[in-house]
Amino acid sequence: MPGLLEANTGQRVIFLPEDALKSVDAKSTSMKEEDAKSTVRIIKLPRKGSPALFLVNSETKKMYELMCFGEPNRSWFIGDLVLEDGSVIVSTPVNPVFIILPYLIKAERNVPLENLLEDSEYPNLYEIASLSDGLAHVAKQLGDPELNVWKYDQDKCLNWLQERVEKVKSVLDAQKIDLSGGATSLIYQANVKASSVEYTRYALGIVSEYLPQELADSLAAKLNLPEPEKPAAKRQSEGRPGGNEPPNKKIKHEGPTEDYTKNGKKDKNKEAELNAKQKALAKSAEGTKSIMSFFKKK
């Protein structure tokens, strides 16, 4: 549902799932304003090494990445209100495990998860420690469960990530997502459907957006996908080395065939020759009368 996001830059339009602001209480369809301020927050978290904004609901233990889409010269009209910033913020559910994974991989000692997620650059990172119910898929728990200590397990992690890729692939396949890369109308249905391998490769790219590069490479190796097919080579031109067909006939060029450059030189020589004759005649005519003088009245 569309809503307004209050931020330092002013009001913004954001689209959220219906349950993003809901309480876990079955009798309550939405939170009260005072409860929402304490349980629903927008915090900055690392996404593949770069900062990104996430909406976190600590009561429902769900997290959504906020992505901004905008074009120049666009505004929003909401009732009597005009929002100068015409961009729109879209939310996407994200498993908190993807955010915690890099810290588990780089951990040099076994410490409680809250301590592991201490990062001066992201002071609110510790808040997602309570959302991480899926750490058992990528790590082994050590000691008393109340200590919340985890050790990264690469084999478990790769198996779990492979399942994520298969789930994304099934969604792409079910919705018949066009992977041709061209701008196609949603009404138009292409006759050529992407293959299973192409959907898997595309799903891998989506999942890898949240993984460290080394882990993404390991996942790609585990999937063992064939190399993308190269575009068909163009047929060799006739007459080129290696061609199977006889050489081309000499192309007949249409248009003038004379060399106007040479003709231009000849014209200049003729012009120079005429000028010389005219000078000679003028010199010989010196002291003679014009022929018209004989017809003048005396």
C-alpha positions as CSV (number, residue, x, y, z in Angstrom):
1,M,0.0,0.0,0.0
2,P,1.3,3.5,-0.7
3,G,2.3,5.7,2.2
4,L,4.4,8.7,3.1
5,L,7.9,8.3,4.5
6,E,8.9,11.1,6.9
7,A,12.6,11.8,6.4
8,N,15.1,14.7,6.7
9,T,14.6,15.4,3.0
10,G,10.9,15.8,3.4
11,Q,7.9,13.6,2.6
12,R,8.4,10.6,0.3
13,V,6.1,8.0,-1.2
14,I,6.8,4.4,-0.3
15,F,5.1,1.2,-1.2
16,L,5.1,-1.5,1.6
17,P,3.5,-4.9,1.9
18,E,0.3,-5.0,3.9
19,D,1.9,-6.8,6.8
20,A,5.0,-4.5,7.1
21,L,3.4,-2.3,9.7
22,K,1.2,-5.0,11.3
23,S,1.4,-6.3,14.8
24,V,1.7,-10.0,15.7
25,D,-1.5,-9.6,17.6
26,A,-4.2,-11.3,15.5
27,K,-6.8,-8.9,16.8
28,S,-4.9,-5.9,15.6
29,T,-4.7,-5.1,11.9
30,S,-2.1,-2.4,12.4
31,M,0.0,-0.8,15.0
32,K,-0.8,2.3,17.0
33,E,1.4,5.3,16.2
34,E,3.3,5.1,19.4
35,D,3.9,1.4,19.0
36,A,5.0,1.7,15.4
37,K,7.7,4.2,16.4
38,S,9.3,1.6,18.7
39,T,8.9,-1.5,16.7
40,V,9.2,-0.3,13.1
41,R,12.3,1.6,12.2
42,I,14.4,2.5,9.1
43,I,18.0,1.8,9.7
44,K,21.2,1.8,7.6
45,L,22.8,-1.6,7.0
46,P,25.6,-2.9,4.8
47,R,24.6,-4.5,1.5
48,K,27.5,-6.2,-0.1
49,G,29.9,-3.6,1.4
50,S,27.8,-0.6,0.6
51,P,25.3,1.2,2.8
52,A,21.6,0.7,2.1
53,L,18.3,1.5,3.9
54,F,16.1,-1.2,5.4
55,L,12.8,-1.1,7.2
56,V,12.8,-3.4,10.2
57,N,9.8,-4.6,12.1
58,S,11.1,-6.0,15.4
59,E,7.8,-7.4,16.4
60,T,7.1,-9.5,13.3
61,K,10.8,-10.0,12.8
62,K,10.7,-9.0,9.2
63,M,13.0,-6.8,7.2
64,Y,12.6,-5.0,3.9
65,E,15.1,-3.3,1.7
66,L,14.1,0.1,0.5
67,M,15.0,0.9,-3.1
68,C,14.4,4.3,-4.7
69,F,13.2,4.7,-8.3
70,G,13.0,8.2,-9.8
71,E,13.0,10.2,-13.0
72,P,13.6,13.9,-13.5
73,N,10.7,16.4,-13.8
74,R,8.2,14.3,-11.9
75,S,6.1,15.1,-8.8
76,W,3.4,13.4,-6.7
77,F,-0.1,14.8,-6.2
78,I,-1.8,13.4,-3.1
79,G,-5.0,15.1,-2.2
80,D,-4.2,18.8,-1.8
81,L,-0.5,18.0,-1.2
82,V,2.1,18.3,-3.9
83,L,5.4,16.4,-3.4
84,E,8.2,18.0,-5.3
85,D,10.2,14.8,-5.2
86,G,8.5,12.5,-7.7
87,S,10.6,9.4,-6.9
88,V,9.0,6.3,-5.4
89,I,10.5,4.0,-2.7
90,V,9.7,0.3,-3.2
91,S,10.3,-2.3,-0.4
92,T,11.5,-5.8,-1.0
93,P,11.6,-8.5,1.8
94,V,15.1,-9.6,2.7
95,N,16.3,-12.4,4.9
96,P,18.5,-10.9,7.7
97,V,20.9,-13.9,7.2
98,F,22.3,-12.2,4.1
99,I,23.3,-9.2,6.1
100,I,24.9,-11.2,8.9
101,L,26.8,-13.6,6.6
102,P,29.8,-11.4,5.9
103,Y,30.4,-10.9,9.7
104,L,30.2,-14.7,10.3
105,I,32.6,-15.4,7.5
106,K,35.2,-12.8,8.8
107,A,34.8,-13.7,12.5
108,E,38.1,-14.4,14.1
109,R,36.7,-15.6,17.4
110,N,33.5,-17.1,18.7
111,V,31.4,-14.4,20.4
112,P,27.7,-13.7,21.0
113,L,26.0,-12.5,17.9
114,E,25.2,-9.1,19.4
115,N,28.9,-8.5,19.9
116,L,29.8,-9.9,16.5
117,L,27.5,-7.3,14.9
118,E,29.1,-4.3,16.6
119,D,30.2,-2.0,13.7
120,S,30.9,1.7,14.2
121,E,29.9,2.5,10.6
122,Y,26.5,0.8,11.2
123,P,25.5,1.5,14.8
124,N,22.1,0.0,14.4
125,L,23.3,-3.3,13.0
126,Y,22.9,-5.1,16.3
127,E,19.1,-4.6,16.0
128,I,18.8,-7.4,13.4
129,A,20.4,-10.0,15.8
130,S,16.9,-10.8,17.1
131,L,15.6,-11.4,13.6
132,S,18.1,-14.0,12.6
133,D,16.1,-17.2,13.1
134,G,17.7,-18.8,10.0
135,L,21.3,-18.8,11.1
136,A,21.1,-22.6,11.6
137,H,21.1,-22.9,7.8
138,V,24.6,-21.3,7.4
139,A,26.3,-21.8,10.8
140,K,26.7,-24.2,13.7
141,Q,25.6,-23.0,17.2
142,L,28.2,-23.3,19.9
143,G,27.6,-23.7,23.6
144,D,24.4,-22.7,25.4
145,P,21.7,-21.5,23.0
146,E,21.2,-18.5,25.3
147,L,24.7,-17.3,24.5
148,N,23.7,-17.0,20.8
149,V,27.2,-18.0,19.5
150,W,27.5,-19.1,15.9
151,K,30.3,-20.5,13.8
152,Y,30.2,-20.2,10.0
153,D,29.8,-23.5,8.1
154,Q,30.5,-23.1,4.4
155,D,29.0,-26.5,3.3
156,K,25.7,-25.7,5.0
157,C,25.7,-22.2,3.6
158,L,26.2,-23.3,0.0
159,N,23.4,-25.8,0.3
160,W,21.1,-23.2,1.7
161,L,22.1,-20.7,-1.0
162,Q,21.5,-23.2,-3.7
163,E,17.9,-23.6,-2.4
164,R,17.5,-19.8,-2.5
165,V,18.6,-19.8,-6.2
166,E,16.1,-22.6,-7.0
167,K,13.3,-20.7,-5.3
168,V,14.0,-17.5,-7.2
169,K,14.3,-19.5,-10.4
170,S,10.9,-21.1,-9.9
171,V,9.3,-17.6,-9.4
172,L,11.0,-16.3,-12.6
173,D,9.8,-19.4,-14.5
174,A,6.2,-19.2,-13.2
175,Q,5.9,-15.5,-14.1
176,K,7.6,-16.1,-17.5
177,I,10.0,-13.3,-16.9
178,D,11.6,-12.1,-20.2
179,L,15.4,-12.4,-20.1
180,S,16.0,-11.0,-23.6
181,G,17.1,-7.7,-22.2
182,G,14.9,-5.7,-24.6
183,A,12.1,-3.3,-23.8
184,T,9.0,-5.4,-24.3
185,S,5.4,-4.6,-23.6
186,L,3.8,-6.6,-20.8
187,I,0.9,-7.3,-23.1
188,Y,3.2,-8.9,-25.7
189,Q,4.2,-12.4,-24.9
190,A,7.4,-13.5,-26.6
191,N,7.3,-16.9,-28.4
192,V,10.8,-17.8,-27.2
193,K,10.8,-18.9,-23.6
194,A,14.0,-18.8,-21.6
195,S,15.6,-22.1,-20.8
196,S,16.0,-23.6,-17.3
197,V,19.7,-22.9,-17.4
198,E,19.1,-19.2,-18.3
199,Y,16.6,-18.8,-15.4
200,T,19.1,-20.4,-13.0
201,R,21.9,-18.1,-14.2
202,Y,19.6,-15.1,-13.7
203,A,18.5,-16.3,-10.3
204,L,22.1,-16.7,-9.3
205,G,22.8,-13.1,-10.3
206,I,19.9,-11.9,-8.0
207,V,21.1,-13.9,-5.0
208,S,24.7,-12.9,-5.6
209,E,23.8,-9.2,-5.1
210,Y,23.7,-9.9,-1.4
211,L,26.8,-12.1,-1.1
212,P,30.5,-11.4,-0.8
213,Q,32.3,-11.9,-4.1
214,E,34.2,-15.0,-2.9
215,L,31.1,-16.7,-1.7
216,A,29.2,-15.8,-4.9
217,D,32.0,-17.4,-6.9
218,S,31.8,-20.6,-4.7
219,L,28.1,-20.8,-5.3
220,A,28.5,-20.4,-9.0
221,A,31.0,-23.2,-9.0
222,K,28.7,-25.4,-7.0
223,L,25.8,-24.9,-9.5
224,N,28.3,-25.8,-12.3
225,L,26.3,-24.0,-14.9
226,P,27.5,-24.3,-18.6
227,E,29.0,-21.2,-20.2
228,P,26.6,-18.9,-21.9
229,E,26.1,-19.6,-25.5
230,K,28.0,-17.3,-27.8
231,P,26.0,-15.6,-30.6
232,A,26.1,-17.5,-33.9
233,A,29.1,-16.4,-36.0
234,K,28.4,-14.5,-39.2
235,R,29.0,-16.4,-42.5
236,Q,32.3,-15.6,-44.0
237,S,32.3,-13.2,-46.9
238,E,32.7,-14.9,-50.2
239,G,36.2,-14.9,-51.5
240,R,37.8,-14.5,-48.1
241,P,40.4,-17.1,-47.0
242,G,38.7,-20.2,-45.7
243,G,35.5,-19.5,-47.5
244,N,33.8,-22.4,-49.2
245,E,32.2,-20.4,-52.0
246,P,33.8,-19.0,-55.1
247,P,35.1,-15.4,-55.0
248,N,32.7,-12.6,-55.5
249,K,32.4,-11.0,-58.9
250,K,33.9,-7.6,-59.3
251,I,31.4,-5.1,-58.0
252,K,30.1,-2.7,-60.7
253,H,30.2,0.8,-59.3
254,E,27.4,3.0,-60.4
255,G,28.0,6.7,-61.2
256,P,30.7,8.7,-63.1
257,T,33.8,6.9,-64.1
258,E,35.9,9.9,-65.4
259,D,38.7,11.3,-63.4
260,Y,37.6,14.9,-62.9
261,T,40.9,15.7,-61.2
262,K,42.8,15.2,-64.5
263,N,40.2,17.0,-66.5
264,G,40.5,19.9,-64.1
265,K,44.2,20.1,-64.8
266,K,43.6,20.2,-68.6
267,D,41.1,23.0,-68.2
268,K,43.6,25.0,-66.4
269,N,46.2,24.5,-69.2
270,K,43.7,25.5,-71.9
271,E,42.8,28.6,-69.9
272,A,46.5,29.6,-69.7
273,E,46.9,29.0,-73.5
274,L,43.9,31.2,-74.3
275,N,45.3,34.0,-72.2
276,A,48.6,33.9,-74.0
277,K,46.9,34.2,-77.4
278,Q,44.7,37.0,-76.3
279,K,47.8,38.9,-75.1
280,A,49.5,38.3,-78.5
281,L,46.5,39.7,-80.4
282,A,46.3,42.7,-78.2
283,K,49.9,43.4,-78.8
284,S,49.6,43.2,-82.6
285,A,46.5,45.4,-82.5
286,E,48.4,48.3,-81.0
287,G,48.3,51.4,-83.3
288,T,45.5,50.1,-85.6
289,K,42.0,51.5,-85.8
290,S,38.9,49.8,-84.7
291,I,36.8,48.4,-87.6
292,M,33.9,50.5,-86.4
293,S,35.8,53.7,-87.1
294,F,35.3,53.2,-90.9
295,F,31.5,53.4,-90.5
296,K,31.5,56.6,-88.6
297,K,30.0,59.7,-90.4
298,K,32.7,62.0,-91.7
